[in-house]
Amino acid sequence: MSNKTLPRRDLRPEGRNWPLLFAAFIITGGSAKTSTIIMMAVTLALRGYKVRVFDFDHQRSASHIGCAMDELPAGQGTIYDLMHGASLEDCTVPFRYVVNPADAATGAPAEYEEVENLRIVPGSRNVKNFDTETTQEGNEQLITWFRELCDEYEGDDDVWLLDLPASLSKLVVSALIPFQEDDEIVPPVLVTSKEETDLKATFEELAEMRNQQNARSRRRKTAPTIKHIVMAGTPTPGRPDAEGDATVESMTRTYGEHFQLHKVRWSSFVRQQHRRQAPVHAWGPKNAAPIEDYNKLATALGFVDLDNA
């Protein structure tokens, strides 16, 4: 099938002004959410899409990989500042990765390379205070900050990718309120029985959240939906795993009829992204399993390669 006949994503569904929204979310920790966001962000940027990553997690893992969090200039705006009225551009930096780490012996600073078409809103530890803030008198409307950002957006980004923490807190709810049917939550599920159980709980909690939000608001309805599921860390011939195989089989039975399931093979490369402060694309072989698998996911999501279209 040629790129001309592949399904293409509508980058402004129903003529709206803000980009497509995608979030990596599941109610469990350590489930490849950040890895999925980083791999998808770089994959889409390399395909020619203008991408912005929002790091909602107070652990700031995406920021560590994508903008050298500890080396940002003093006063650089973060997602916490964005929530409290700072401009989107003031809270955005280029996505960059480490080419050569700093050398303590010689005093040479680290060297970085930027990824074209890709920017990131750095995370902040202060987002831990968000839920408490929304309960304080006069701050009730803080919950709608991200919807207001979407409504007021005037730029030319194609897609916003959200790295969310593993809890359906008020912070996460605020991120999901603007989601419509054309936007997607893509849950990464490590192939263990625990994570499969957590996926079921994620569906249940999202349905409850959707019902509560839509009952409270007469405005545009909230519709965070799941159409694609990433099965992360699936076994390979070189790394067999009976539990992983059993979970893949079980998930295929449970979800295969109604959702598109995508295998991301186990790879040591993905595990090194945080330590190297660089995505796999920067140093891994072009045929590395994560690069191949996330390219397939990007195509399945409707993001054809614009350079070859």
C-alpha positions as a printed Julia matrix, in Angstrom:
309×3 Matrix{Float64}:
   0.0     0.0    0.0
   1.43    3.38  -0.98
   1.48    6.45   1.22
  -1.1     8.0   -1.09
  -3.66    5.31  -0.22
  -2.91    5.1    3.51
  -5.52    6.66   5.8
  -4.45   10.15   6.82
  -5.19   11.81  10.1
  -7.32   14.95  10.02
  -5.04   17.37  11.86
  -7.86   19.83  12.6
 -11.0    17.72  12.96
 -14.24   19.65  12.49
 -12.2    22.75  11.71
 -11.12   23.34  15.29
  -8.13   25.58  16.04
  -6.12   23.35  18.36
  -4.07   20.28  17.37
  -4.86   16.63  17.74
  -4.38   15.41  21.31
  -2.79   12.11  22.24
  -2.0    10.93  25.76
  -0.09    7.97  27.09
  -2.06    6.93  30.15
  -2.79    3.87  32.25
  -3.43    3.59  35.97
  -0.16    1.89  36.81
   3.36    3.13  37.33
   6.38    2.18  35.24
   4.32    1.13  32.25
   6.3     2.66  29.37
   4.19    5.82  29.22
   7.17    8.14  28.89
   8.96    5.78  26.52
   5.89    5.71  24.3
   5.53    9.51  24.3
   9.22   10.05  23.48
   9.3     7.43  20.73
   6.07    8.71  19.17
   7.13   12.36  19.43
  10.41   11.78  17.62
   8.81    9.42  15.09
   6.14   11.97  14.13
   8.62   14.86  14.04
  10.87   12.89  11.71
   7.86   12.29   9.49
   7.38   16.03   9.13
   4.69   16.79  11.74
   4.97   19.73  14.12
   4.83   18.15  17.56
   4.72   19.53  21.09
   5.12   17.33  24.19
   3.54   18.3   27.51
   5.2    16.75  30.56
   2.47   16.49  33.2
   4.33   14.07  35.47
   6.04   15.49  38.55
   8.84   12.94  38.01
   9.66   14.83  34.78
  11.11   11.82  32.95
  10.12   13.11  29.52
  11.82   16.42  30.31
  14.98   14.65  31.43
  15.21   12.91  28.06
  13.92   15.74  25.87
  15.32   19.01  27.2
  18.05   18.36  29.79
  15.76   19.43  32.62
  18.57   20.13  35.08
  20.35   22.46  32.65
  17.48   24.75  31.68
  18.1    28.44  32.4
  16.86   29.85  35.68
  13.31   31.1   35.39
  12.43   28.93  32.4
   8.67   28.47  32.29
   7.28   24.99  32.97
   3.92   23.31  32.69
   3.1    24.58  36.18
   3.62   28.16  35.03
   1.5    27.44  31.98
  -1.34   26.3   34.24
  -1.14   29.61  36.06
  -1.3    31.99  33.12
   2.16   32.03  31.51
   2.19   31.92  27.71
   2.65   28.66  25.84
   5.74   29.93  24.03
   7.37   31.09  27.26
   6.85   27.6   28.67
   8.19   25.71  25.64
  11.76   24.76  24.72
  13.25   22.88  21.76
  13.43   19.13  22.19
  17.13   18.34  22.42
  19.17   15.3   23.32
  22.7    14.74  24.58
  25.31   14.05  21.89
  28.34   14.23  24.18
  27.9    14.31  27.96
  29.71   16.87  30.08
  33.31   15.97  30.96
  34.02   16.68  34.62
  37.74   16.13  34.14
  38.16   18.79  31.46
  35.22   20.98  32.35
  33.79   20.61  28.85
  30.02   21.21  28.83
  27.56   18.72  27.37
  26.78   18.99  23.67
  23.21   18.71  22.38
  21.34   18.18  19.14
  17.82   19.49  18.54
  15.08   17.5   16.83
  13.45   19.5   14.04
   9.68   20.01  14.36
   9.69   18.95  18.01
   9.3    21.02  21.18
   8.49   20.25  24.79
   6.81   21.96  27.73
   9.06   20.99  30.67
   7.58   19.34  33.71
   7.61   20.64  37.26
   7.59   19.09  40.71
   5.02   21.71  41.67
   2.25   19.96  39.74
   1.91   17.8   42.85
   0.09   20.8   44.36
  -2.51   21.04  41.58
  -5.21   18.91  43.2
  -4.99   20.86  46.46
  -5.05   24.2   44.65
  -8.28   23.37  42.82
 -10.1    22.87  46.14
  -9.13   26.28  47.47
 -11.63   29.1   47.28
 -11.33   31.03  44.07
  -9.34   28.32  42.27
 -12.19   26.07  41.2
 -11.87   27.1   37.54
  -8.22   26.03  37.46
  -9.48   22.58  36.42
 -10.34   23.95  32.94
  -6.94   25.55  32.22
  -5.99   23.11  29.45
  -9.33   23.41  27.68
  -8.9    27.19  27.71
  -5.38   26.78  26.29
  -6.82   24.7   23.46
  -9.63   27.18  22.78
  -7.21   30.1   22.6
  -4.48   28.39  20.54
  -3.47   30.18  17.34
  -0.37   28.28  16.25
   0.38   25.66  13.61
   1.24   22.58  15.65
  -0.13   19.33  14.24
  -0.25   17.2   17.38
   0.17   17.55  21.13
   1.42   14.53  23.06
   0.72   14.35  26.78
   2.83   12.34  29.21
   0.45   11.79  32.14
   1.08   10.44  35.64
  -0.4     7.09  36.64
  -3.46    8.35  38.49
  -6.77    9.83  37.43
  -6.16   12.85  39.63
  -7.65   16.3   39.06
  -4.45   17.16  37.22
  -5.01   14.33  34.74
  -8.71   15.17  34.48
  -7.76   18.76  33.57
  -5.61   17.39  30.74
  -8.35   15.12  29.4
 -11.28   17.58  29.5
 -10.58   18.94  25.96
 -10.37   15.46  24.4
 -12.87   14.77  21.65
 -13.61   11.58  19.73
 -10.84   12.31  17.22
  -8.3    12.57  20.05
  -6.95    9.44  21.71
  -5.6     7.94  24.87
  -3.09    5.27  23.91
  -2.39    3.11  26.97
   1.0     1.36  27.02
   0.62   -1.97  28.8
   3.65   -3.94  29.87
   2.73   -7.53  29.15
   2.11   -8.8   32.68
  -1.16   -9.93  34.24
  -1.0    -7.02  36.72
  -0.86   -4.43  33.96
  -3.64   -6.17  32.07
  -5.76   -5.85  35.21
  -4.76   -2.19  35.54
  -5.89   -1.61  31.95
  -9.36   -2.87  32.85
  -9.43   -0.47  35.81
  -8.3     2.35  33.51
 -11.27    1.78  31.2
 -13.64    1.83  34.18
 -12.22    4.99  35.72
 -12.15    6.83  32.41
 -15.82    5.99  31.84
 -16.68    7.3   35.3
 -14.64   10.47  34.75
 -16.3    11.08  31.38
 -19.78   10.72  32.86
 -19.03   13.02  35.78
 -17.51   15.75  33.64
 -20.28   15.69  31.06
 -22.96   15.81  33.76
 -21.38   18.97  35.19
 -20.8    20.87  31.97
 -23.15   22.14  29.29
 -20.21   23.06  27.1
 -18.44   20.85  24.61
 -18.6    17.25  25.81
 -15.51   15.46  27.05
 -14.78   12.29  25.1
 -11.41   10.7   25.97
 -11.41    7.46  24.02
  -9.14    4.46  23.52
  -8.85    2.89  20.07
  -5.27    1.61  20.1
  -3.43   -0.3   22.84
   0.34   -0.71  22.98
   1.54   -4.06  24.31
   5.0    -3.04  25.48
   7.88   -5.38  26.15
   6.46   -8.29  24.15
   8.75  -11.34  24.08
  11.21  -11.96  21.25
  13.01  -15.14  20.17
  16.11  -13.85  21.92
  14.2   -13.01  25.08
  11.42  -15.55  25.61
   8.9   -14.89  28.37
   6.05  -17.26  29.17
   4.21  -14.64  31.25
   4.49  -12.15  28.42
   3.19  -14.64  25.87
   0.27  -15.54  28.14
  -0.62  -11.88  28.64
  -0.46  -11.12  24.9
  -2.76  -14.07  24.24
  -5.17  -12.99  26.98
  -5.25   -9.37  25.83
  -5.85  -10.46  22.25
  -8.87  -12.48  23.38
 -10.22   -9.67  25.54
  -9.52   -6.6   23.41
  -8.57   -7.78  19.93
 -12.07   -7.58  18.48
 -12.73   -3.96  19.47
  -9.3    -2.33  19.65
  -6.17   -2.28  17.56
  -3.37   -3.97  19.49
   0.24   -3.07  18.73
   3.25   -5.08  19.83
   6.38   -3.23  20.88
   9.08   -5.81  21.29
  11.26   -5.95  24.37
  14.46   -4.03  23.75
  17.39   -2.89  25.82
  17.49    0.3   23.73
  14.28    1.76  25.18
  15.55    1.12  28.69
  18.62    3.28  28.0
  16.8     6.44  26.89
  16.67    8.02  30.34
  20.29    7.28  31.23
  21.56    8.53  27.87
  19.18   11.53  27.85
  18.48   10.75  24.23
  15.77    8.9   22.25
  16.61    5.62  20.55
  16.58    7.4   17.19
  19.67    9.38  18.22
  21.99    6.44  18.8
  20.26    3.14  18.06
  20.44    1.33  14.71
  17.79    2.36  12.19
  16.31   -1.14  12.31
  16.12   -1.23  16.12
  12.92   -2.94  17.22
  11.48    0.14  19.02
  12.0     2.33  15.94
  10.36   -0.21  13.66
   7.47   -0.85  16.04
   6.68    2.8   16.76
   6.87    3.57  13.05
   4.19    0.93  12.52
   2.12    2.48  15.32
   2.44    5.96  13.8
   1.23    4.65  10.45
  -1.67    2.81  12.08
  -2.67    6.05  13.82
  -2.89    7.75  10.42
   0.37    9.72  10.49
   1.85    8.92   7.11
   5.36   10.14   6.3
   4.77   13.64   4.9
   8.16   13.7    3.21
   7.29   10.63   1.13
   3.59   11.31   0.64
